[in-house]
Structures are given as structure tokens and as C-alpha cells.
Amino acid sequence: MYTYINSQVIYPPMAKRNRLQGECIISFTLNEDGTTAGHTVVKNIGGGCGEEAMRVVKLLKFKPPGFKSQNPVPVV
């Protein structure tokens, strides 16, 4: 999963210009059928990094787990 995230992230120009780096945490609900919903940024370092992290997390696909769960995903 993290290999896919790292291959899809496009570093925001504002963050590059201001030399921002760190970890953004995105929380979402994984539904019974494998779809995701309720994406929220828990930790944002600014410069457009939180929005980019959310964009990439929304692209993730999961196998249906059969139960609902709340999951945080760190994006570096």
C-alpha cells in the first residue's frame, strides 16, 4: 500500500518552495463492501500537502473485509 502511495504522490509546488516536509495523516471509514467514505485530514503540515495526501488516499482500493472500520493512513 505504501509503495503505491509513494508512486502516486505529486509534491505540491508550495510545499517545495517553502521546504515543507513531514507526515500527513488521513482518516477514513472502510465499508463492508471495500469502498471508502468520510475522508478527513487529521494532521496537515500545510503547503497543499494535506490535500495531496487526501487525493492519493481516495485512490486506494481494498478487498471487502465484511465489516466497517475507521482507519488512519500516514502519508509522508
C-alpha positions as CSV (number, residue, x, y, z in Angstrom):
1,M,0.0,0.0,0.0
2,Y,2.8,2.5,0.9
3,T,4.6,1.7,-2.3
4,Y,1.5,2.7,-4.3
5,I,1.0,5.8,-2.2
6,N,4.6,6.9,-2.7
7,S,4.4,6.3,-6.5
8,Q,1.2,8.4,-6.8
9,V,2.1,11.4,-4.6
10,I,3.0,14.6,-6.5
11,Y,4.8,17.0,-4.2
12,P,2.9,20.3,-4.1
13,P,4.9,23.3,-5.5
14,M,4.0,25.5,-2.5
15,A,5.5,22.9,-0.1
16,K,8.6,22.6,-2.3
17,R,9.1,26.3,-2.3
18,N,8.7,26.6,1.5
19,R,10.7,23.4,2.1
20,L,7.9,21.7,4.0
21,Q,8.3,18.0,4.7
22,G,6.7,15.6,7.1
23,E,3.8,13.4,7.6
24,C,0.1,14.0,6.9
25,I,-2.5,11.6,8.5
26,I,-5.7,10.9,6.6
27,S,-8.6,9.1,8.4
28,F,-11.4,7.3,6.5
29,T,-14.1,4.7,7.0
30,L,-13.7,1.4,5.2
31,N,-17.1,0.0,4.5
32,E,-18.2,-3.7,4.4
33,D,-18.0,-3.7,0.5
34,G,-14.5,-2.4,0.3
35,T,-15.4,1.2,-0.5
36,T,-14.1,4.2,1.5
37,A,-16.0,7.2,2.8
38,G,-15.7,10.0,5.3
39,H,-12.1,11.1,4.4
40,T,-10.7,13.7,6.8
41,V,-7.3,15.2,7.3
42,V,-6.2,14.5,10.9
43,K,-2.7,16.0,10.7
44,N,-1.7,18.5,8.0
45,I,1.8,20.1,7.5
46,G,0.5,22.8,5.1
47,G,1.5,23.9,1.7
48,G,-1.1,21.8,0.0
49,C,0.3,18.5,1.4
50,G,-2.9,17.6,3.2
51,E,-5.0,18.0,0.1
52,E,-2.5,15.9,-2.0
53,A,-2.4,13.2,0.7
54,M,-6.2,13.0,0.7
55,R,-6.3,12.8,-3.1
56,V,-3.9,9.8,-3.1
57,V,-5.8,8.0,-0.2
58,K,-9.1,8.4,-2.1
59,L,-7.4,6.4,-5.0
60,L,-6.8,3.3,-2.8
61,K,-8.8,0.1,-3.4
62,F,-9.5,-2.5,-0.8
63,K,-10.8,-6.0,-0.8
64,P,-14.2,-6.3,1.0
65,P,-13.5,-7.0,4.7
66,G,-17.1,-7.8,5.6
67,F,-17.2,-5.3,8.5
68,K,-16.9,-1.5,8.9
69,S,-13.8,0.1,10.4
70,Q,-12.2,3.5,10.9
71,N,-8.6,3.6,9.6
72,P,-5.8,6.3,9.7
73,V,-3.2,6.3,7.0
74,P,0.1,8.2,7.3
75,V,1.4,9.8,4.1
76,V,5.0,11.0,4.2
